[in-house]
Each structure stands twice: as C-alpha cells, then as structure tokens.
Amino acid sequence: MARRLGVYIHIPFCASKCSYCDFYSLSGCDHLMPQYHKALLAHIEESAPNLSAYEVDTIYFGGGTPSFYGADRIVEILDALKANGNVRLDSEITVECNPDSISINAMELLMKEGVNRLSIGVQATNNDLLKMIGRRHNYQQAERAVANARKVGFTNISLDLMYGLPSQTRADWADTLAKIIQLHPEHISCYGLKLEPGTPMYENYLNSPILPDDDEQADMYSYAAEMLARYGYKQYEISNFSAPGFESRHNLKYWNLDDYMGFGPGAHSCIGNLRYSYIRDLKRYISGVNKGSSIVDEYQEVDTLERAVEYVMLAMRTARGMSENDYHIHTQNDWRPIYKTLMAFASKGWAVEEEGRWHFTVPGYLISNTLIGILLEAQTKKRMDDTPWLESAHEAEKKISIPPSEDELFLEMLKTTMNEE
C-alpha cells in the first residue's frame, strides 16, 4: 500500500488581524500576494521528488485567510500539487473561509476544481461580540455563506466557534450553539479564548472583570459537549465535534502522528521521525525560495523517547484515546505505570475505558494538560528507572536552528528519512 501524506498550505494574508489572533498572518500586505504566489508554486515544484513519493490524501489551506487570497490562486496551487504529486481522487481538500471574503462564484470555482470541504470562521452569532473581537463579518453574512455553500453543493462544512469571550454569558453561548445547530454543519470546532501576549485583546482584557473566569469557561465547554452530543455531533478530539463520518481527516493526521508536509512561512512538517518548520517571515520566505537559500527555521530528529511523549500527548487529545497494544507499538514502554495512573483518573471521573481503549471524559478534557503531564511523568519515571542514562540524554536534547551552512545536511536528512519510511 502506498504511503499517505497530508499537505498543508499556509496563506499568511488577512484583510485585517483579529484582536485575539497570534498566528503568523499579515494585513495590509496584499501587494505581496503575486510575489508570494510565484514563490509558493516554485517551492511546490522544487518539492516534487518528495511529494511524488507519497499518495496525497488530504490538503488543507489554512491561514491567515485563504478566501481573501482568492479562489483563482487556490486553484493554481491545487493544480501545482496535482502536477508535482500523486493527489488521490478521494482526497479531503479543505479551504478555510471568512464569511466576508467568500462569494458564491468563488465557491463554485473551488468545488469545480476539487475542493470538497469548507471551514468557515463564524466564531459567534452575537454581532456585538464579533465586533469586540475584531471580526469583519456579522452573523447574517455567516448564515449567507453557509446557505451559498449548500446551494453550490458542498456537503462537508465545518464551522469554527469561540467561547469565553469578554462579557459572554452561558446564555449567549447556548444561543450561539442553538443557532449553529440549526445550520446543520457536518463539523463544529469550539475553542476557548486564550489571551496571547502581543495581541490587542491581551492588552485590553488581561485580568478584566468582564472576561469569563476558568470556571465559567469550563461550564461553557461542558455545556457544548453535552448539547452537541444530544444533536448527533460526536466529540472526537478536545475541541472538535462531527456528525458520523465527518471527522477532519487532515487534522487526524496531526493527532495520529501521520506524515504531513507544509508549505509557506511558519508551516510545519512531519516526515517519519523528522520535524521541521519554515521561517515565520513572508519576505524572507519569498527571497529564500527565489534565491535557493535556506527557508528552514528549525528541524529536529525525534528519538524513541520523544516519540513516546508525542504519542501520549496526542492520543489522549482524541476520543479514540489509546490502548495497551497501541501504546506498546508506539512507545515500547511498560504499560503498567500508565494503566495505574489511568485507573486513578477513572476513580475521579476523568477517564474511562471502553472496548479496551482509554480516553478522557468531558471533565478530564477540561484539565487534560495536567492529566497528560501526570501520565508523562509516570511514563518517563519508569523509563528512567530502567535505563538511568536516558535522563541526561533527554535533558540534553534540544531543537536545532539551521545556520545557512547546514542546508545540505538538512536536505540529506530529509532524503534519508523518506527513503527509510
């Protein structure tokens, strides 16, 4: 069976920056779109030997705002991926959209060229809240975007929502969920607001009395999980819910430690045990591609110990969780310390075993970072007790920043990794 690959295309352009966003994206840089587009297509063409070693079964256009970048350009990128790689006919191809920058004509073009999933950033149904967080659209535009997508023929639509917004009450959140459910999306993502340093909302709302506290956010999260389950949306990851069969195949690659390759400034890739990312600088990315100089920011060869850590962290984010057999396959570690810890979690109502697989409950998801940390401590302590020399080796491991002289070394590592797959 041919190896499968997910492809992520980062579109770093926005009409304006939302007040909460710390992703690598830029506003007021529309004039750089043609230069970026040319560089991106060149980068994809240069990567043909790596792409063609796989069957591409998911493609995800994220950002930034891909719909602001334009459907014509997205289609050209898809054509480049098809020309330089083996894109399966049954691939899941997702484009992120904002309601104010996606037209019905653009949707028609995207669907015609193979896009079969739209992820629409709604965030809230209250127009005052939308304005407060710096969104350019109102809820009526979001409703129209969904209606247009259905009219065109899209049968896989995901809607993004946020909770824990300034002055947002549980009643506001319940109203948002009720209205979103009436739109009958196949997939719903619910993200709690996190104030990120350097963003306008961090400056304006840190420690603000109108910001819902942790308990209020937890209550909103629990309510969403309960309500969405009632209407047939199964929770398959901490923040994601879907109708049966409509889980995001691309995002599952991240959580299942599958291979994926990113393009664009700040994009990350995972090929076997090699992780790498590109520089978070649009102009340097364009220049680097055009001149054939380094655009890699960091790379890391993940050893067995780190792979075991990743497996636990990612598996326990999902409703599938982990089993004893899968744990042995991915970590080669003793299951007993993990099992003992999970049993302790179960006694508190934080985890449950179903059909031989352990996963968190909704209360467990609320404190998942803490619980995963405890699991990792149990795993690492047992491993260190058995092989004490690993502790110093693990502490010494660090990510490697690439100086220009290491370009050839990195490329050789990538080639070797792919050949070993």
C-alpha positions in Angstrom: 0.0 0.0 0.0 1.4 3.4 -1.0 2.4 5.8 1.8 -0.2 8.5 2.5 0.6 12.2 3.0 -1.3 15.3 4.2 -0.3 18.7 2.7 -0.8 22.0 4.5 -0.7 25.3 2.5 -0.2 28.4 4.7 -1.8 31.5 3.3 -0.4 34.4 5.5 -2.7 37.2 4.3 -5.7 38.7 6.1 -7.9 41.7 5.3 -7.3 42.7 8.9 -6.0 41.0 12.0 -8.5 39.7 14.6 -7.8 41.1 18.1 -7.1 37.6 19.6 -5.0 36.1 16.8 -1.3 35.3 17.3 -1.0 33.0 14.2 1.6 34.1 11.6 -0.6 36.3 9.3 -0.3 39.8 7.9 -2.7 42.6 7.0 -2.0 45.4 4.6 0.4 43.2 2.6 -1.9 42.5 -0.4 0.7 43.8 -2.8 3.0 40.9 -1.9 0.4 38.3 -2.9 1.7 37.9 -6.5 5.3 37.5 -5.3 4.3 35.0 -2.6 2.2 33.1 -5.1 5.1 32.7 -7.5 7.4 31.6 -4.7 4.9 29.1 -3.3 4.4 27.5 -6.7 8.1 27.3 -7.2 8.5 25.7 -3.8 5.9 23.1 -4.6 7.7 22.3 -7.9 11.0 22.0 -6.1 9.5 19.5 -3.7 8.2 17.2 -6.5 10.6 14.4 -5.6 9.4 14.3 -2.0 5.7 14.8 -2.9 5.7 12.1 -5.6 7.0 9.5 -3.0 3.5 9.6 -1.5 -0.2 9.5 -2.3 -1.6 12.8 -1.1 -5.0 12.1 0.6 -5.6 15.4 2.4 -4.9 19.0 1.5 -5.6 21.9 3.9 -5.5 25.6 3.0 -5.1 27.5 6.3 -4.0 30.9 7.3 -4.4 33.7 7.5 -7.5 33.9 5.3 -7.3 31.6 2.2 -10.6 33.0 0.9 -9.1 36.5 1.0 -6.2 35.2 -1.1 -8.6 34.3 -3.9 -10.1 31.2 -5.4 -8.1 31.6 -8.6 -4.8 31.4 -6.8 -6.0 28.4 -4.6 -7.0 26.6 -7.8 -3.5 27.2 -9.3 -1.9 25.8 -6.1 -4.1 22.7 -6.4 -3.1 22.3 -10.0 0.6 22.5 -8.9 0.1 19.9 -6.3 -1.6 17.6 -8.8 1.2 18.2 -11.3 4.0 17.5 -8.9 2.5 14.9 -6.6 0.0 12.0 -6.6 -3.2 13.6 -5.3 -5.9 10.9 -4.8 -9.3 11.5 -6.3 -10.9 10.8 -2.9 -8.7 13.3 -1.1 -10.2 15.6 1.5 -9.5 19.1 0.4 -10.3 21.9 2.8 -10.2 25.7 2.4 -10.6 28.0 5.4 -13.0 30.9 4.7 -14.3 34.0 6.3 -17.9 34.9 5.7 -16.9 38.4 4.4 -14.4 37.2 1.8 -16.0 34.2 0.2 -18.5 34.6 -2.7 -20.8 32.1 -4.3 -18.8 32.4 -7.5 -15.6 31.6 -5.6 -17.3 28.6 -4.0 -18.4 27.3 -7.4 -14.9 27.5 -8.8 -13.4 25.8 -5.7 -15.9 22.9 -5.9 -15.4 22.5 -9.6 -11.6 22.1 -9.1 -11.9 19.5 -6.3 -12.3 21.4 -3.0 -14.8 19.3 -1.1 -14.7 20.8 2.5 -15.1 24.4 3.7 -14.1 25.5 7.2 -15.9 28.8 7.9 -14.8 31.1 10.7 -18.1 32.1 12.4 -16.8 32.4 16.0 -20.1 33.9 17.4 -23.7 34.7 16.5 -23.8 37.9 18.5 -22.8 40.8 16.3 -21.6 42.8 19.3 -19.2 40.0 20.3 -18.0 39.7 16.7 -17.2 43.4 16.6 -15.5 43.2 20.0 -13.0 40.5 18.9 -12.2 42.3 15.7 -14.1 40.1 13.2 -15.0 41.8 9.9 -18.3 39.9 9.4 -21.7 39.8 11.1 -23.7 36.7 11.7 -26.0 37.3 8.8 -23.1 37.1 6.5 -22.1 33.8 8.1 -25.6 32.4 7.5 -25.5 33.6 3.9 -22.1 31.9 3.4 -23.4 28.6 4.7 -26.5 28.9 2.5 -24.4 29.7 -0.6 -22.1 26.7 0.1 -25.2 24.4 0.3 -26.6 26.0 -2.9 -23.3 25.3 -4.7 -23.3 21.7 -3.5 -20.9 21.4 -0.5 -21.8 18.5 1.7 -19.0 18.9 4.2 -19.0 22.2 6.1 -17.2 22.9 9.3 -18.0 26.0 11.5 -15.5 27.4 14.0 -16.8 28.9 17.3 -15.2 30.6 20.3 -16.4 30.7 23.9 -15.1 32.6 26.9 -15.3 35.9 25.1 -15.4 39.2 27.1 -18.9 39.7 28.6 -20.1 36.5 27.0 -22.6 34.6 29.3 -23.6 31.0 29.4 -26.9 32.1 27.9 -25.1 33.8 25.0 -23.1 30.6 24.4 -26.2 28.5 24.5 -27.9 30.8 21.9 -24.8 30.5 19.7 -24.9 26.8 19.8 -28.6 26.6 19.1 -28.3 28.9 16.0 -25.3 27.0 14.7 -27.0 23.6 15.1 -29.9 25.0 13.0 -27.4 25.5 10.1 -26.8 21.7 10.2 -23.0 21.8 9.6 -21.2 18.4 9.4 -18.4 19.6 11.8 -18.2 22.1 14.6 -15.0 23.3 16.3 -15.3 25.0 19.7 -12.2 26.9 21.0 -11.9 28.7 24.3 -10.5 32.2 24.2 -6.8 32.3 25.2 -5.3 35.7 25.6 -2.0 35.6 23.8 0.8 38.1 24.6 1.3 40.7 21.9 -2.4 40.7 20.8 -4.7 43.7 21.3 -7.1 41.5 23.4 -4.2 40.6 25.7 -3.5 44.3 26.3 -7.2 45.2 26.7 -8.7 42.3 28.6 -5.9 40.6 30.8 -7.4 40.3 34.3 -10.5 42.2 33.1 -13.6 41.6 35.3 -15.8 41.1 32.1 -13.7 38.1 31.0 -15.3 34.8 31.9 -13.1 33.0 34.5 -11.8 29.5 34.3 -14.9 28.0 35.9 -17.3 29.9 33.6 -15.2 28.7 30.6 -15.3 25.2 31.9 -19.1 25.4 32.2 -19.4 26.6 28.6 -17.2 23.8 27.4 -19.2 21.1 29.3 -22.5 22.6 28.0 -21.2 22.5 24.4 -20.1 18.8 24.7 -23.5 17.8 26.2 -25.6 19.8 23.8 -23.8 18.8 20.6 -23.9 15.1 21.6 -27.6 15.5 22.0 -27.9 16.6 18.4 -25.6 13.8 17.0 -22.2 15.6 17.0 -19.7 13.1 18.4 -16.7 14.6 20.2 -13.6 13.0 18.6 -11.0 15.5 19.9 -10.8 18.0 22.7 -12.2 20.9 20.6 -13.8 19.1 17.7 -17.2 17.5 17.1 -18.7 16.0 14.0 -21.6 14.1 12.5 -20.6 10.4 12.0 -18.0 10.0 9.2 -17.2 13.8 9.0 -14.2 13.9 11.3 -11.4 16.1 9.8 -9.2 13.6 8.1 -6.4 16.2 7.8 -6.4 17.1 11.5 -6.4 13.5 12.5 -3.0 13.2 10.8 -1.6 15.5 13.4 -3.1 13.6 16.3 -2.2 10.2 14.8 1.5 11.1 14.1 1.0 10.5 10.4 3.2 12.2 7.8 2.3 15.7 6.6 4.2 18.3 4.6 3.7 22.1 5.0 4.4 25.0 2.6 4.6 28.6 3.4 6.1 30.8 6.1 5.7 29.2 9.5 4.4 26.0 8.1 5.4 22.8 9.9 6.1 19.3 8.5 6.4 15.8 10.0 8.1 13.1 7.9 8.8 9.9 9.8 11.0 11.0 12.8 12.0 14.3 11.2 10.2 17.5 12.2 10.9 20.8 10.6 9.4 24.3 10.1 9.9 27.2 7.8 10.8 30.8 8.8 7.9 33.0 10.1 8.8 35.8 7.7 7.0 36.4 4.4 9.7 38.4 2.7 12.5 36.1 3.8 10.4 33.1 2.6 9.9 34.6 -0.8 13.5 35.6 -1.1 14.8 32.3 0.1 12.7 30.3 -2.4 13.7 32.7 -5.3 17.4 32.6 -4.4 17.6 28.9 -3.5 18.8 29.8 0.1 17.6 28.4 3.4 14.0 28.8 4.4 14.1 26.2 7.2 13.8 27.6 10.6 14.2 24.6 12.9 14.5 20.8 12.5 14.5 18.0 14.9 15.1 14.3 14.7 12.7 12.8 17.2 14.1 9.8 19.1 12.2 6.9 20.6 11.7 8.6 23.9 10.4 11.8 22.4 8.1 9.8 20.1 6.6 8.1 23.1 5.9 11.5 24.7 4.2 12.7 21.5 2.1 9.6 21.3 0.6 10.1 24.8 0.1 13.8 24.3 -1.7 13.5 21.0 -3.6 10.2 21.5 -5.2 11.5 24.8 -6.4 14.6 23.0 -8.8 12.3 21.0 -11.9 10.4 21.9 -10.2 7.3 20.5 -7.5 7.6 23.2 -5.1 4.7 23.5 -5.0 1.0 24.1 -2.3 -1.2 25.7 -1.5 -2.7 22.3 -1.1 0.7 20.6 0.9 2.0 23.5 3.4 -0.8 23.1 3.7 -0.3 19.4 4.3 3.4 19.6 6.4 3.6 22.8 8.0 0.2 23.5 7.4 1.1 27.2 5.9 -0.7 30.2 2.1 -0.2 30.2 1.7 -0.8 33.9 2.5 2.7 35.2 0.2 4.2 32.6 -2.6 1.8 33.5 -2.2 2.5 37.2 -2.4 6.2 36.5 -5.5 5.9 34.2 -7.2 3.8 36.9 -6.6 6.6 39.4 -8.1 9.1 36.8 -11.1 6.8 36.3 -11.8 6.8 40.1 -12.1 10.6 39.8 -14.3 10.5 36.7 -11.6 12.0 34.5 -11.0 8.9 32.2 -12.9 5.9 31.1 -12.1 2.6 29.4 -14.3 1.5 26.6 -13.7 -1.6 24.4 -10.1 -1.8 25.6 -9.3 1.9 24.9 -8.8 4.6 27.4 -9.8 8.2 26.8 -10.7 11.3 28.9 -14.2 12.2 29.9 -15.5 15.8 29.4 -14.3 16.7 33.0 -11.0 15.1 32.1 -10.7 17.1 28.9 -11.1 20.3 31.0 -7.9 19.5 32.9 -6.2 17.5 30.1 -2.9 19.4 30.1 -2.4 18.5 33.8 -3.5 14.9 33.4 -1.3 14.3 30.3 1.6 15.8 32.3 0.9 13.2 35.1 0.8 10.4 32.5 4.1 11.5 31.0 5.7 11.7 34.5 4.6 8.1 35.1 6.0 7.0 31.7 9.3 8.9 32.0 10.0 7.9 35.6 9.6 4.2 34.8 11.8 4.5 31.7 14.5 6.4 33.6 14.4 3.9 36.4 15.0 1.1 34.0 17.7 3.0 32.0 19.2 5.9 34.1 21.4 7.2 31.3 18.3 8.3 29.3 17.7 11.1 31.8 20.8 13.1 30.9 20.3 12.3 27.2 16.8 13.5 27.3 17.7 16.7 29.1 20.5 17.4 26.6 18.2 17.1 23.6 17.3 20.4 22.0 15.9 21.7 18.8 18.4 22.6 16.2 18.3 26.0 14.5 19.7 25.8 11.0 22.5 28.2 10.0 22.9 28.6 6.3 25.8 26.2 6.1 23.6 23.3 7.3 21.2 23.4 4.3 22.8 20.4 2.6 22.8 18.4 5.9 19.1 19.0 6.4 18.2 18.1 2.9 20.3 14.9 3.2 18.5 14.0 6.5 15.1 14.6 4.8 16.1 12.4 1.9 17.4 9.7 4.2 14.2 9.8 6.4 11.9 9.4 3.4 14.0 6.5 2.0 13.7 4.7 5.3 9.9 5.1 5.5 
